[in-house]
Amino acid sequence: MKKVIALISMLITTAFSHAFADDTNNPVSSCDAEISIKLKETTTAIKTNESVISMIQIKNLSTNRTLVFWMGNGNMPSDFIWVITSPSGKDLSPKPDLLHEAISGSFPKLKPLESDETEYDLSSVCSFNEIGTYTIIVKKEIFVLLPERKKYEIISNPLNIVVSK
């Protein structure tokens, strides 16, 4: 009898974890959410090696689903996936650094039609020392818990920053 109970328990645990993993391992590319990036200042022109402060906004466009996403304490580079291209076409995207990822944070929830905005210093992930136009895109994984419990990746608009001497 103990073997039967243990076997049933194992099967239930395996089935539940497998179902959750199937729903969340690979992000889906469309959902009712939007991410956008812009500079805090109204200009998109800066001088070389100048500090670049961006504003990132995540909007829940759904009228009936709550979204959840991970944010570390202190605006960590690992909060977002950055795609940064230099004026010469070089990929300057920072690679995730597991040693410096946030060890504490929260899972903000965005109720239907709510938005959340955060300020981020782009200079902490990239040096803007080449003259020309940089293109920056930010990505974020978000989760829809109910009813389908899925993971989505949302991708921002491109932000072009012109750097001069």
N, C-alpha and C positions, 0 to 999 in steps of 0.2 A: 504494500500500500504506500509506504514512504517513497518507493522508487517511482510509482505512478504520479504521486503529488509533485515530486521533484521534477519529473519529466514534463508534466503539464506546466509547472511554473517556468521552466526553462523555455518552453515553446511560446508561452505568452510574452515573456520578456523579450525573446528574440523577435517575435512578430511585431511588438510595439516599437522596439528600437529600429528595426528595419523600415517600418512604415514611416517613422519620423525622419530617418536618414534619406529615404527616397524623396520626401517632400522638400528637404532643405539643402541637400548637398550641392546641387547645381542651380545657380541662380537663373531665374526666368527673366526675360528682358522687358516685359511690359506689365505694368500695373498702374493703379490710379495714384501715382506719386510723381513728383518732379523735383529735381535738384537744379539750382542755378548758382552761378558764381559771378561776382563783379568785384571791382575794386571799391574800397571804402571811400576813397576820394573820387570826385567826379571825373577826373582825368584818367586816361589810359596811357599817358606818356610819363616816363620817369627817367632819371639819370642813372648811369651805371652804378652798381652796388648800393643803390638806394633801398631802403626798407619798403616792402610791398605788402600792404595789409588788404586782405580780401574779405568779402562777406559771402558766406555760403548759406543758402536758404533751402530747406527741404519743406515741400508742401504736400499735404495729403489731399488729393483731389477727389477722393471717394466721398460718397454721401452716407455710406453705411459700414465702412471697415476702419478699424484702428491699426495704425502702423507702428512698428517698434524697430529701433536701431540702436547700435552700441556707440556710446561716446565715452572716451576716457576722460579722466579729470585733467584739466589743463590744456585742452586742444592739442592732442598728440598727433604727430604725423600719421600714425597708424589708424586714426579715425576715418581717414579717407584713402582712396586709391587715386594717386596723382598721375596724370599724363602730361608731361611738360616737354615741349619741343623748342629748341633754341632757334635763333634766326638762321643758322647754317644747316638746320635740319637734324641736328644731333638730339637723340632721346636723352633728356635729363631727368626722367622720371625717377623719383627716389624708390629704392627697393625696401620692402618691409624689413625692419631690424627688430628681430624678436627680443633682443636684450633691452631695447628702449621702448617697447610697447607698453601701454598703460596697464598697470596691474590692478587698478581700481577705476571704477567709472560707474556708468548707469545705463539703463535702457529707457531713454525717453520714449514716451508714447505720444503719437499724434492722432488725436481724435479726428473724425471726419471733418474735412474742410479747414483744419488747423495747419499752421506752419511754424517752423522753428528756424531761427537764424543764429549763426555763430560767426565770430570774427576769427580770422586765422592769418598768421604772419607767414606769407609765402617765402620770405627770405630765409626761413628756418629749414626749408626743404630744397632751395635752389638759389644759386648766386646769379644775379642778373648783371653780368659783367660784359656780355657781348652786345655790340650795337646792332639794332634791328628789332624785328618783331618776334616775340615769344608767344606761343600758343599753349594755353593751359586748359585742361579738361579735368574735372573731378568726378569720381564715381563713388557710390556708396551702396552697401548692401543693406536692405531693409527687410523686415519680416511682416507678413500678414498672418496673424495667429488664428483668427477665426474668419470664415468657416473652414478655409482650406489649409492653413498652416504651411505656407510656402515662403521661400526666400527669393527676393528679386534684386536685381542690380539696376540702379538708376544712374543715368549719365547726364552730366550738365551740358549746357551750351558751351561753345569754345570762348575763352576769354583771350583776347589779343592785347599784349602789352608792348608798347613801343619804347625801346631803350635808346637813349642818346648820351653823348658825353656831356 
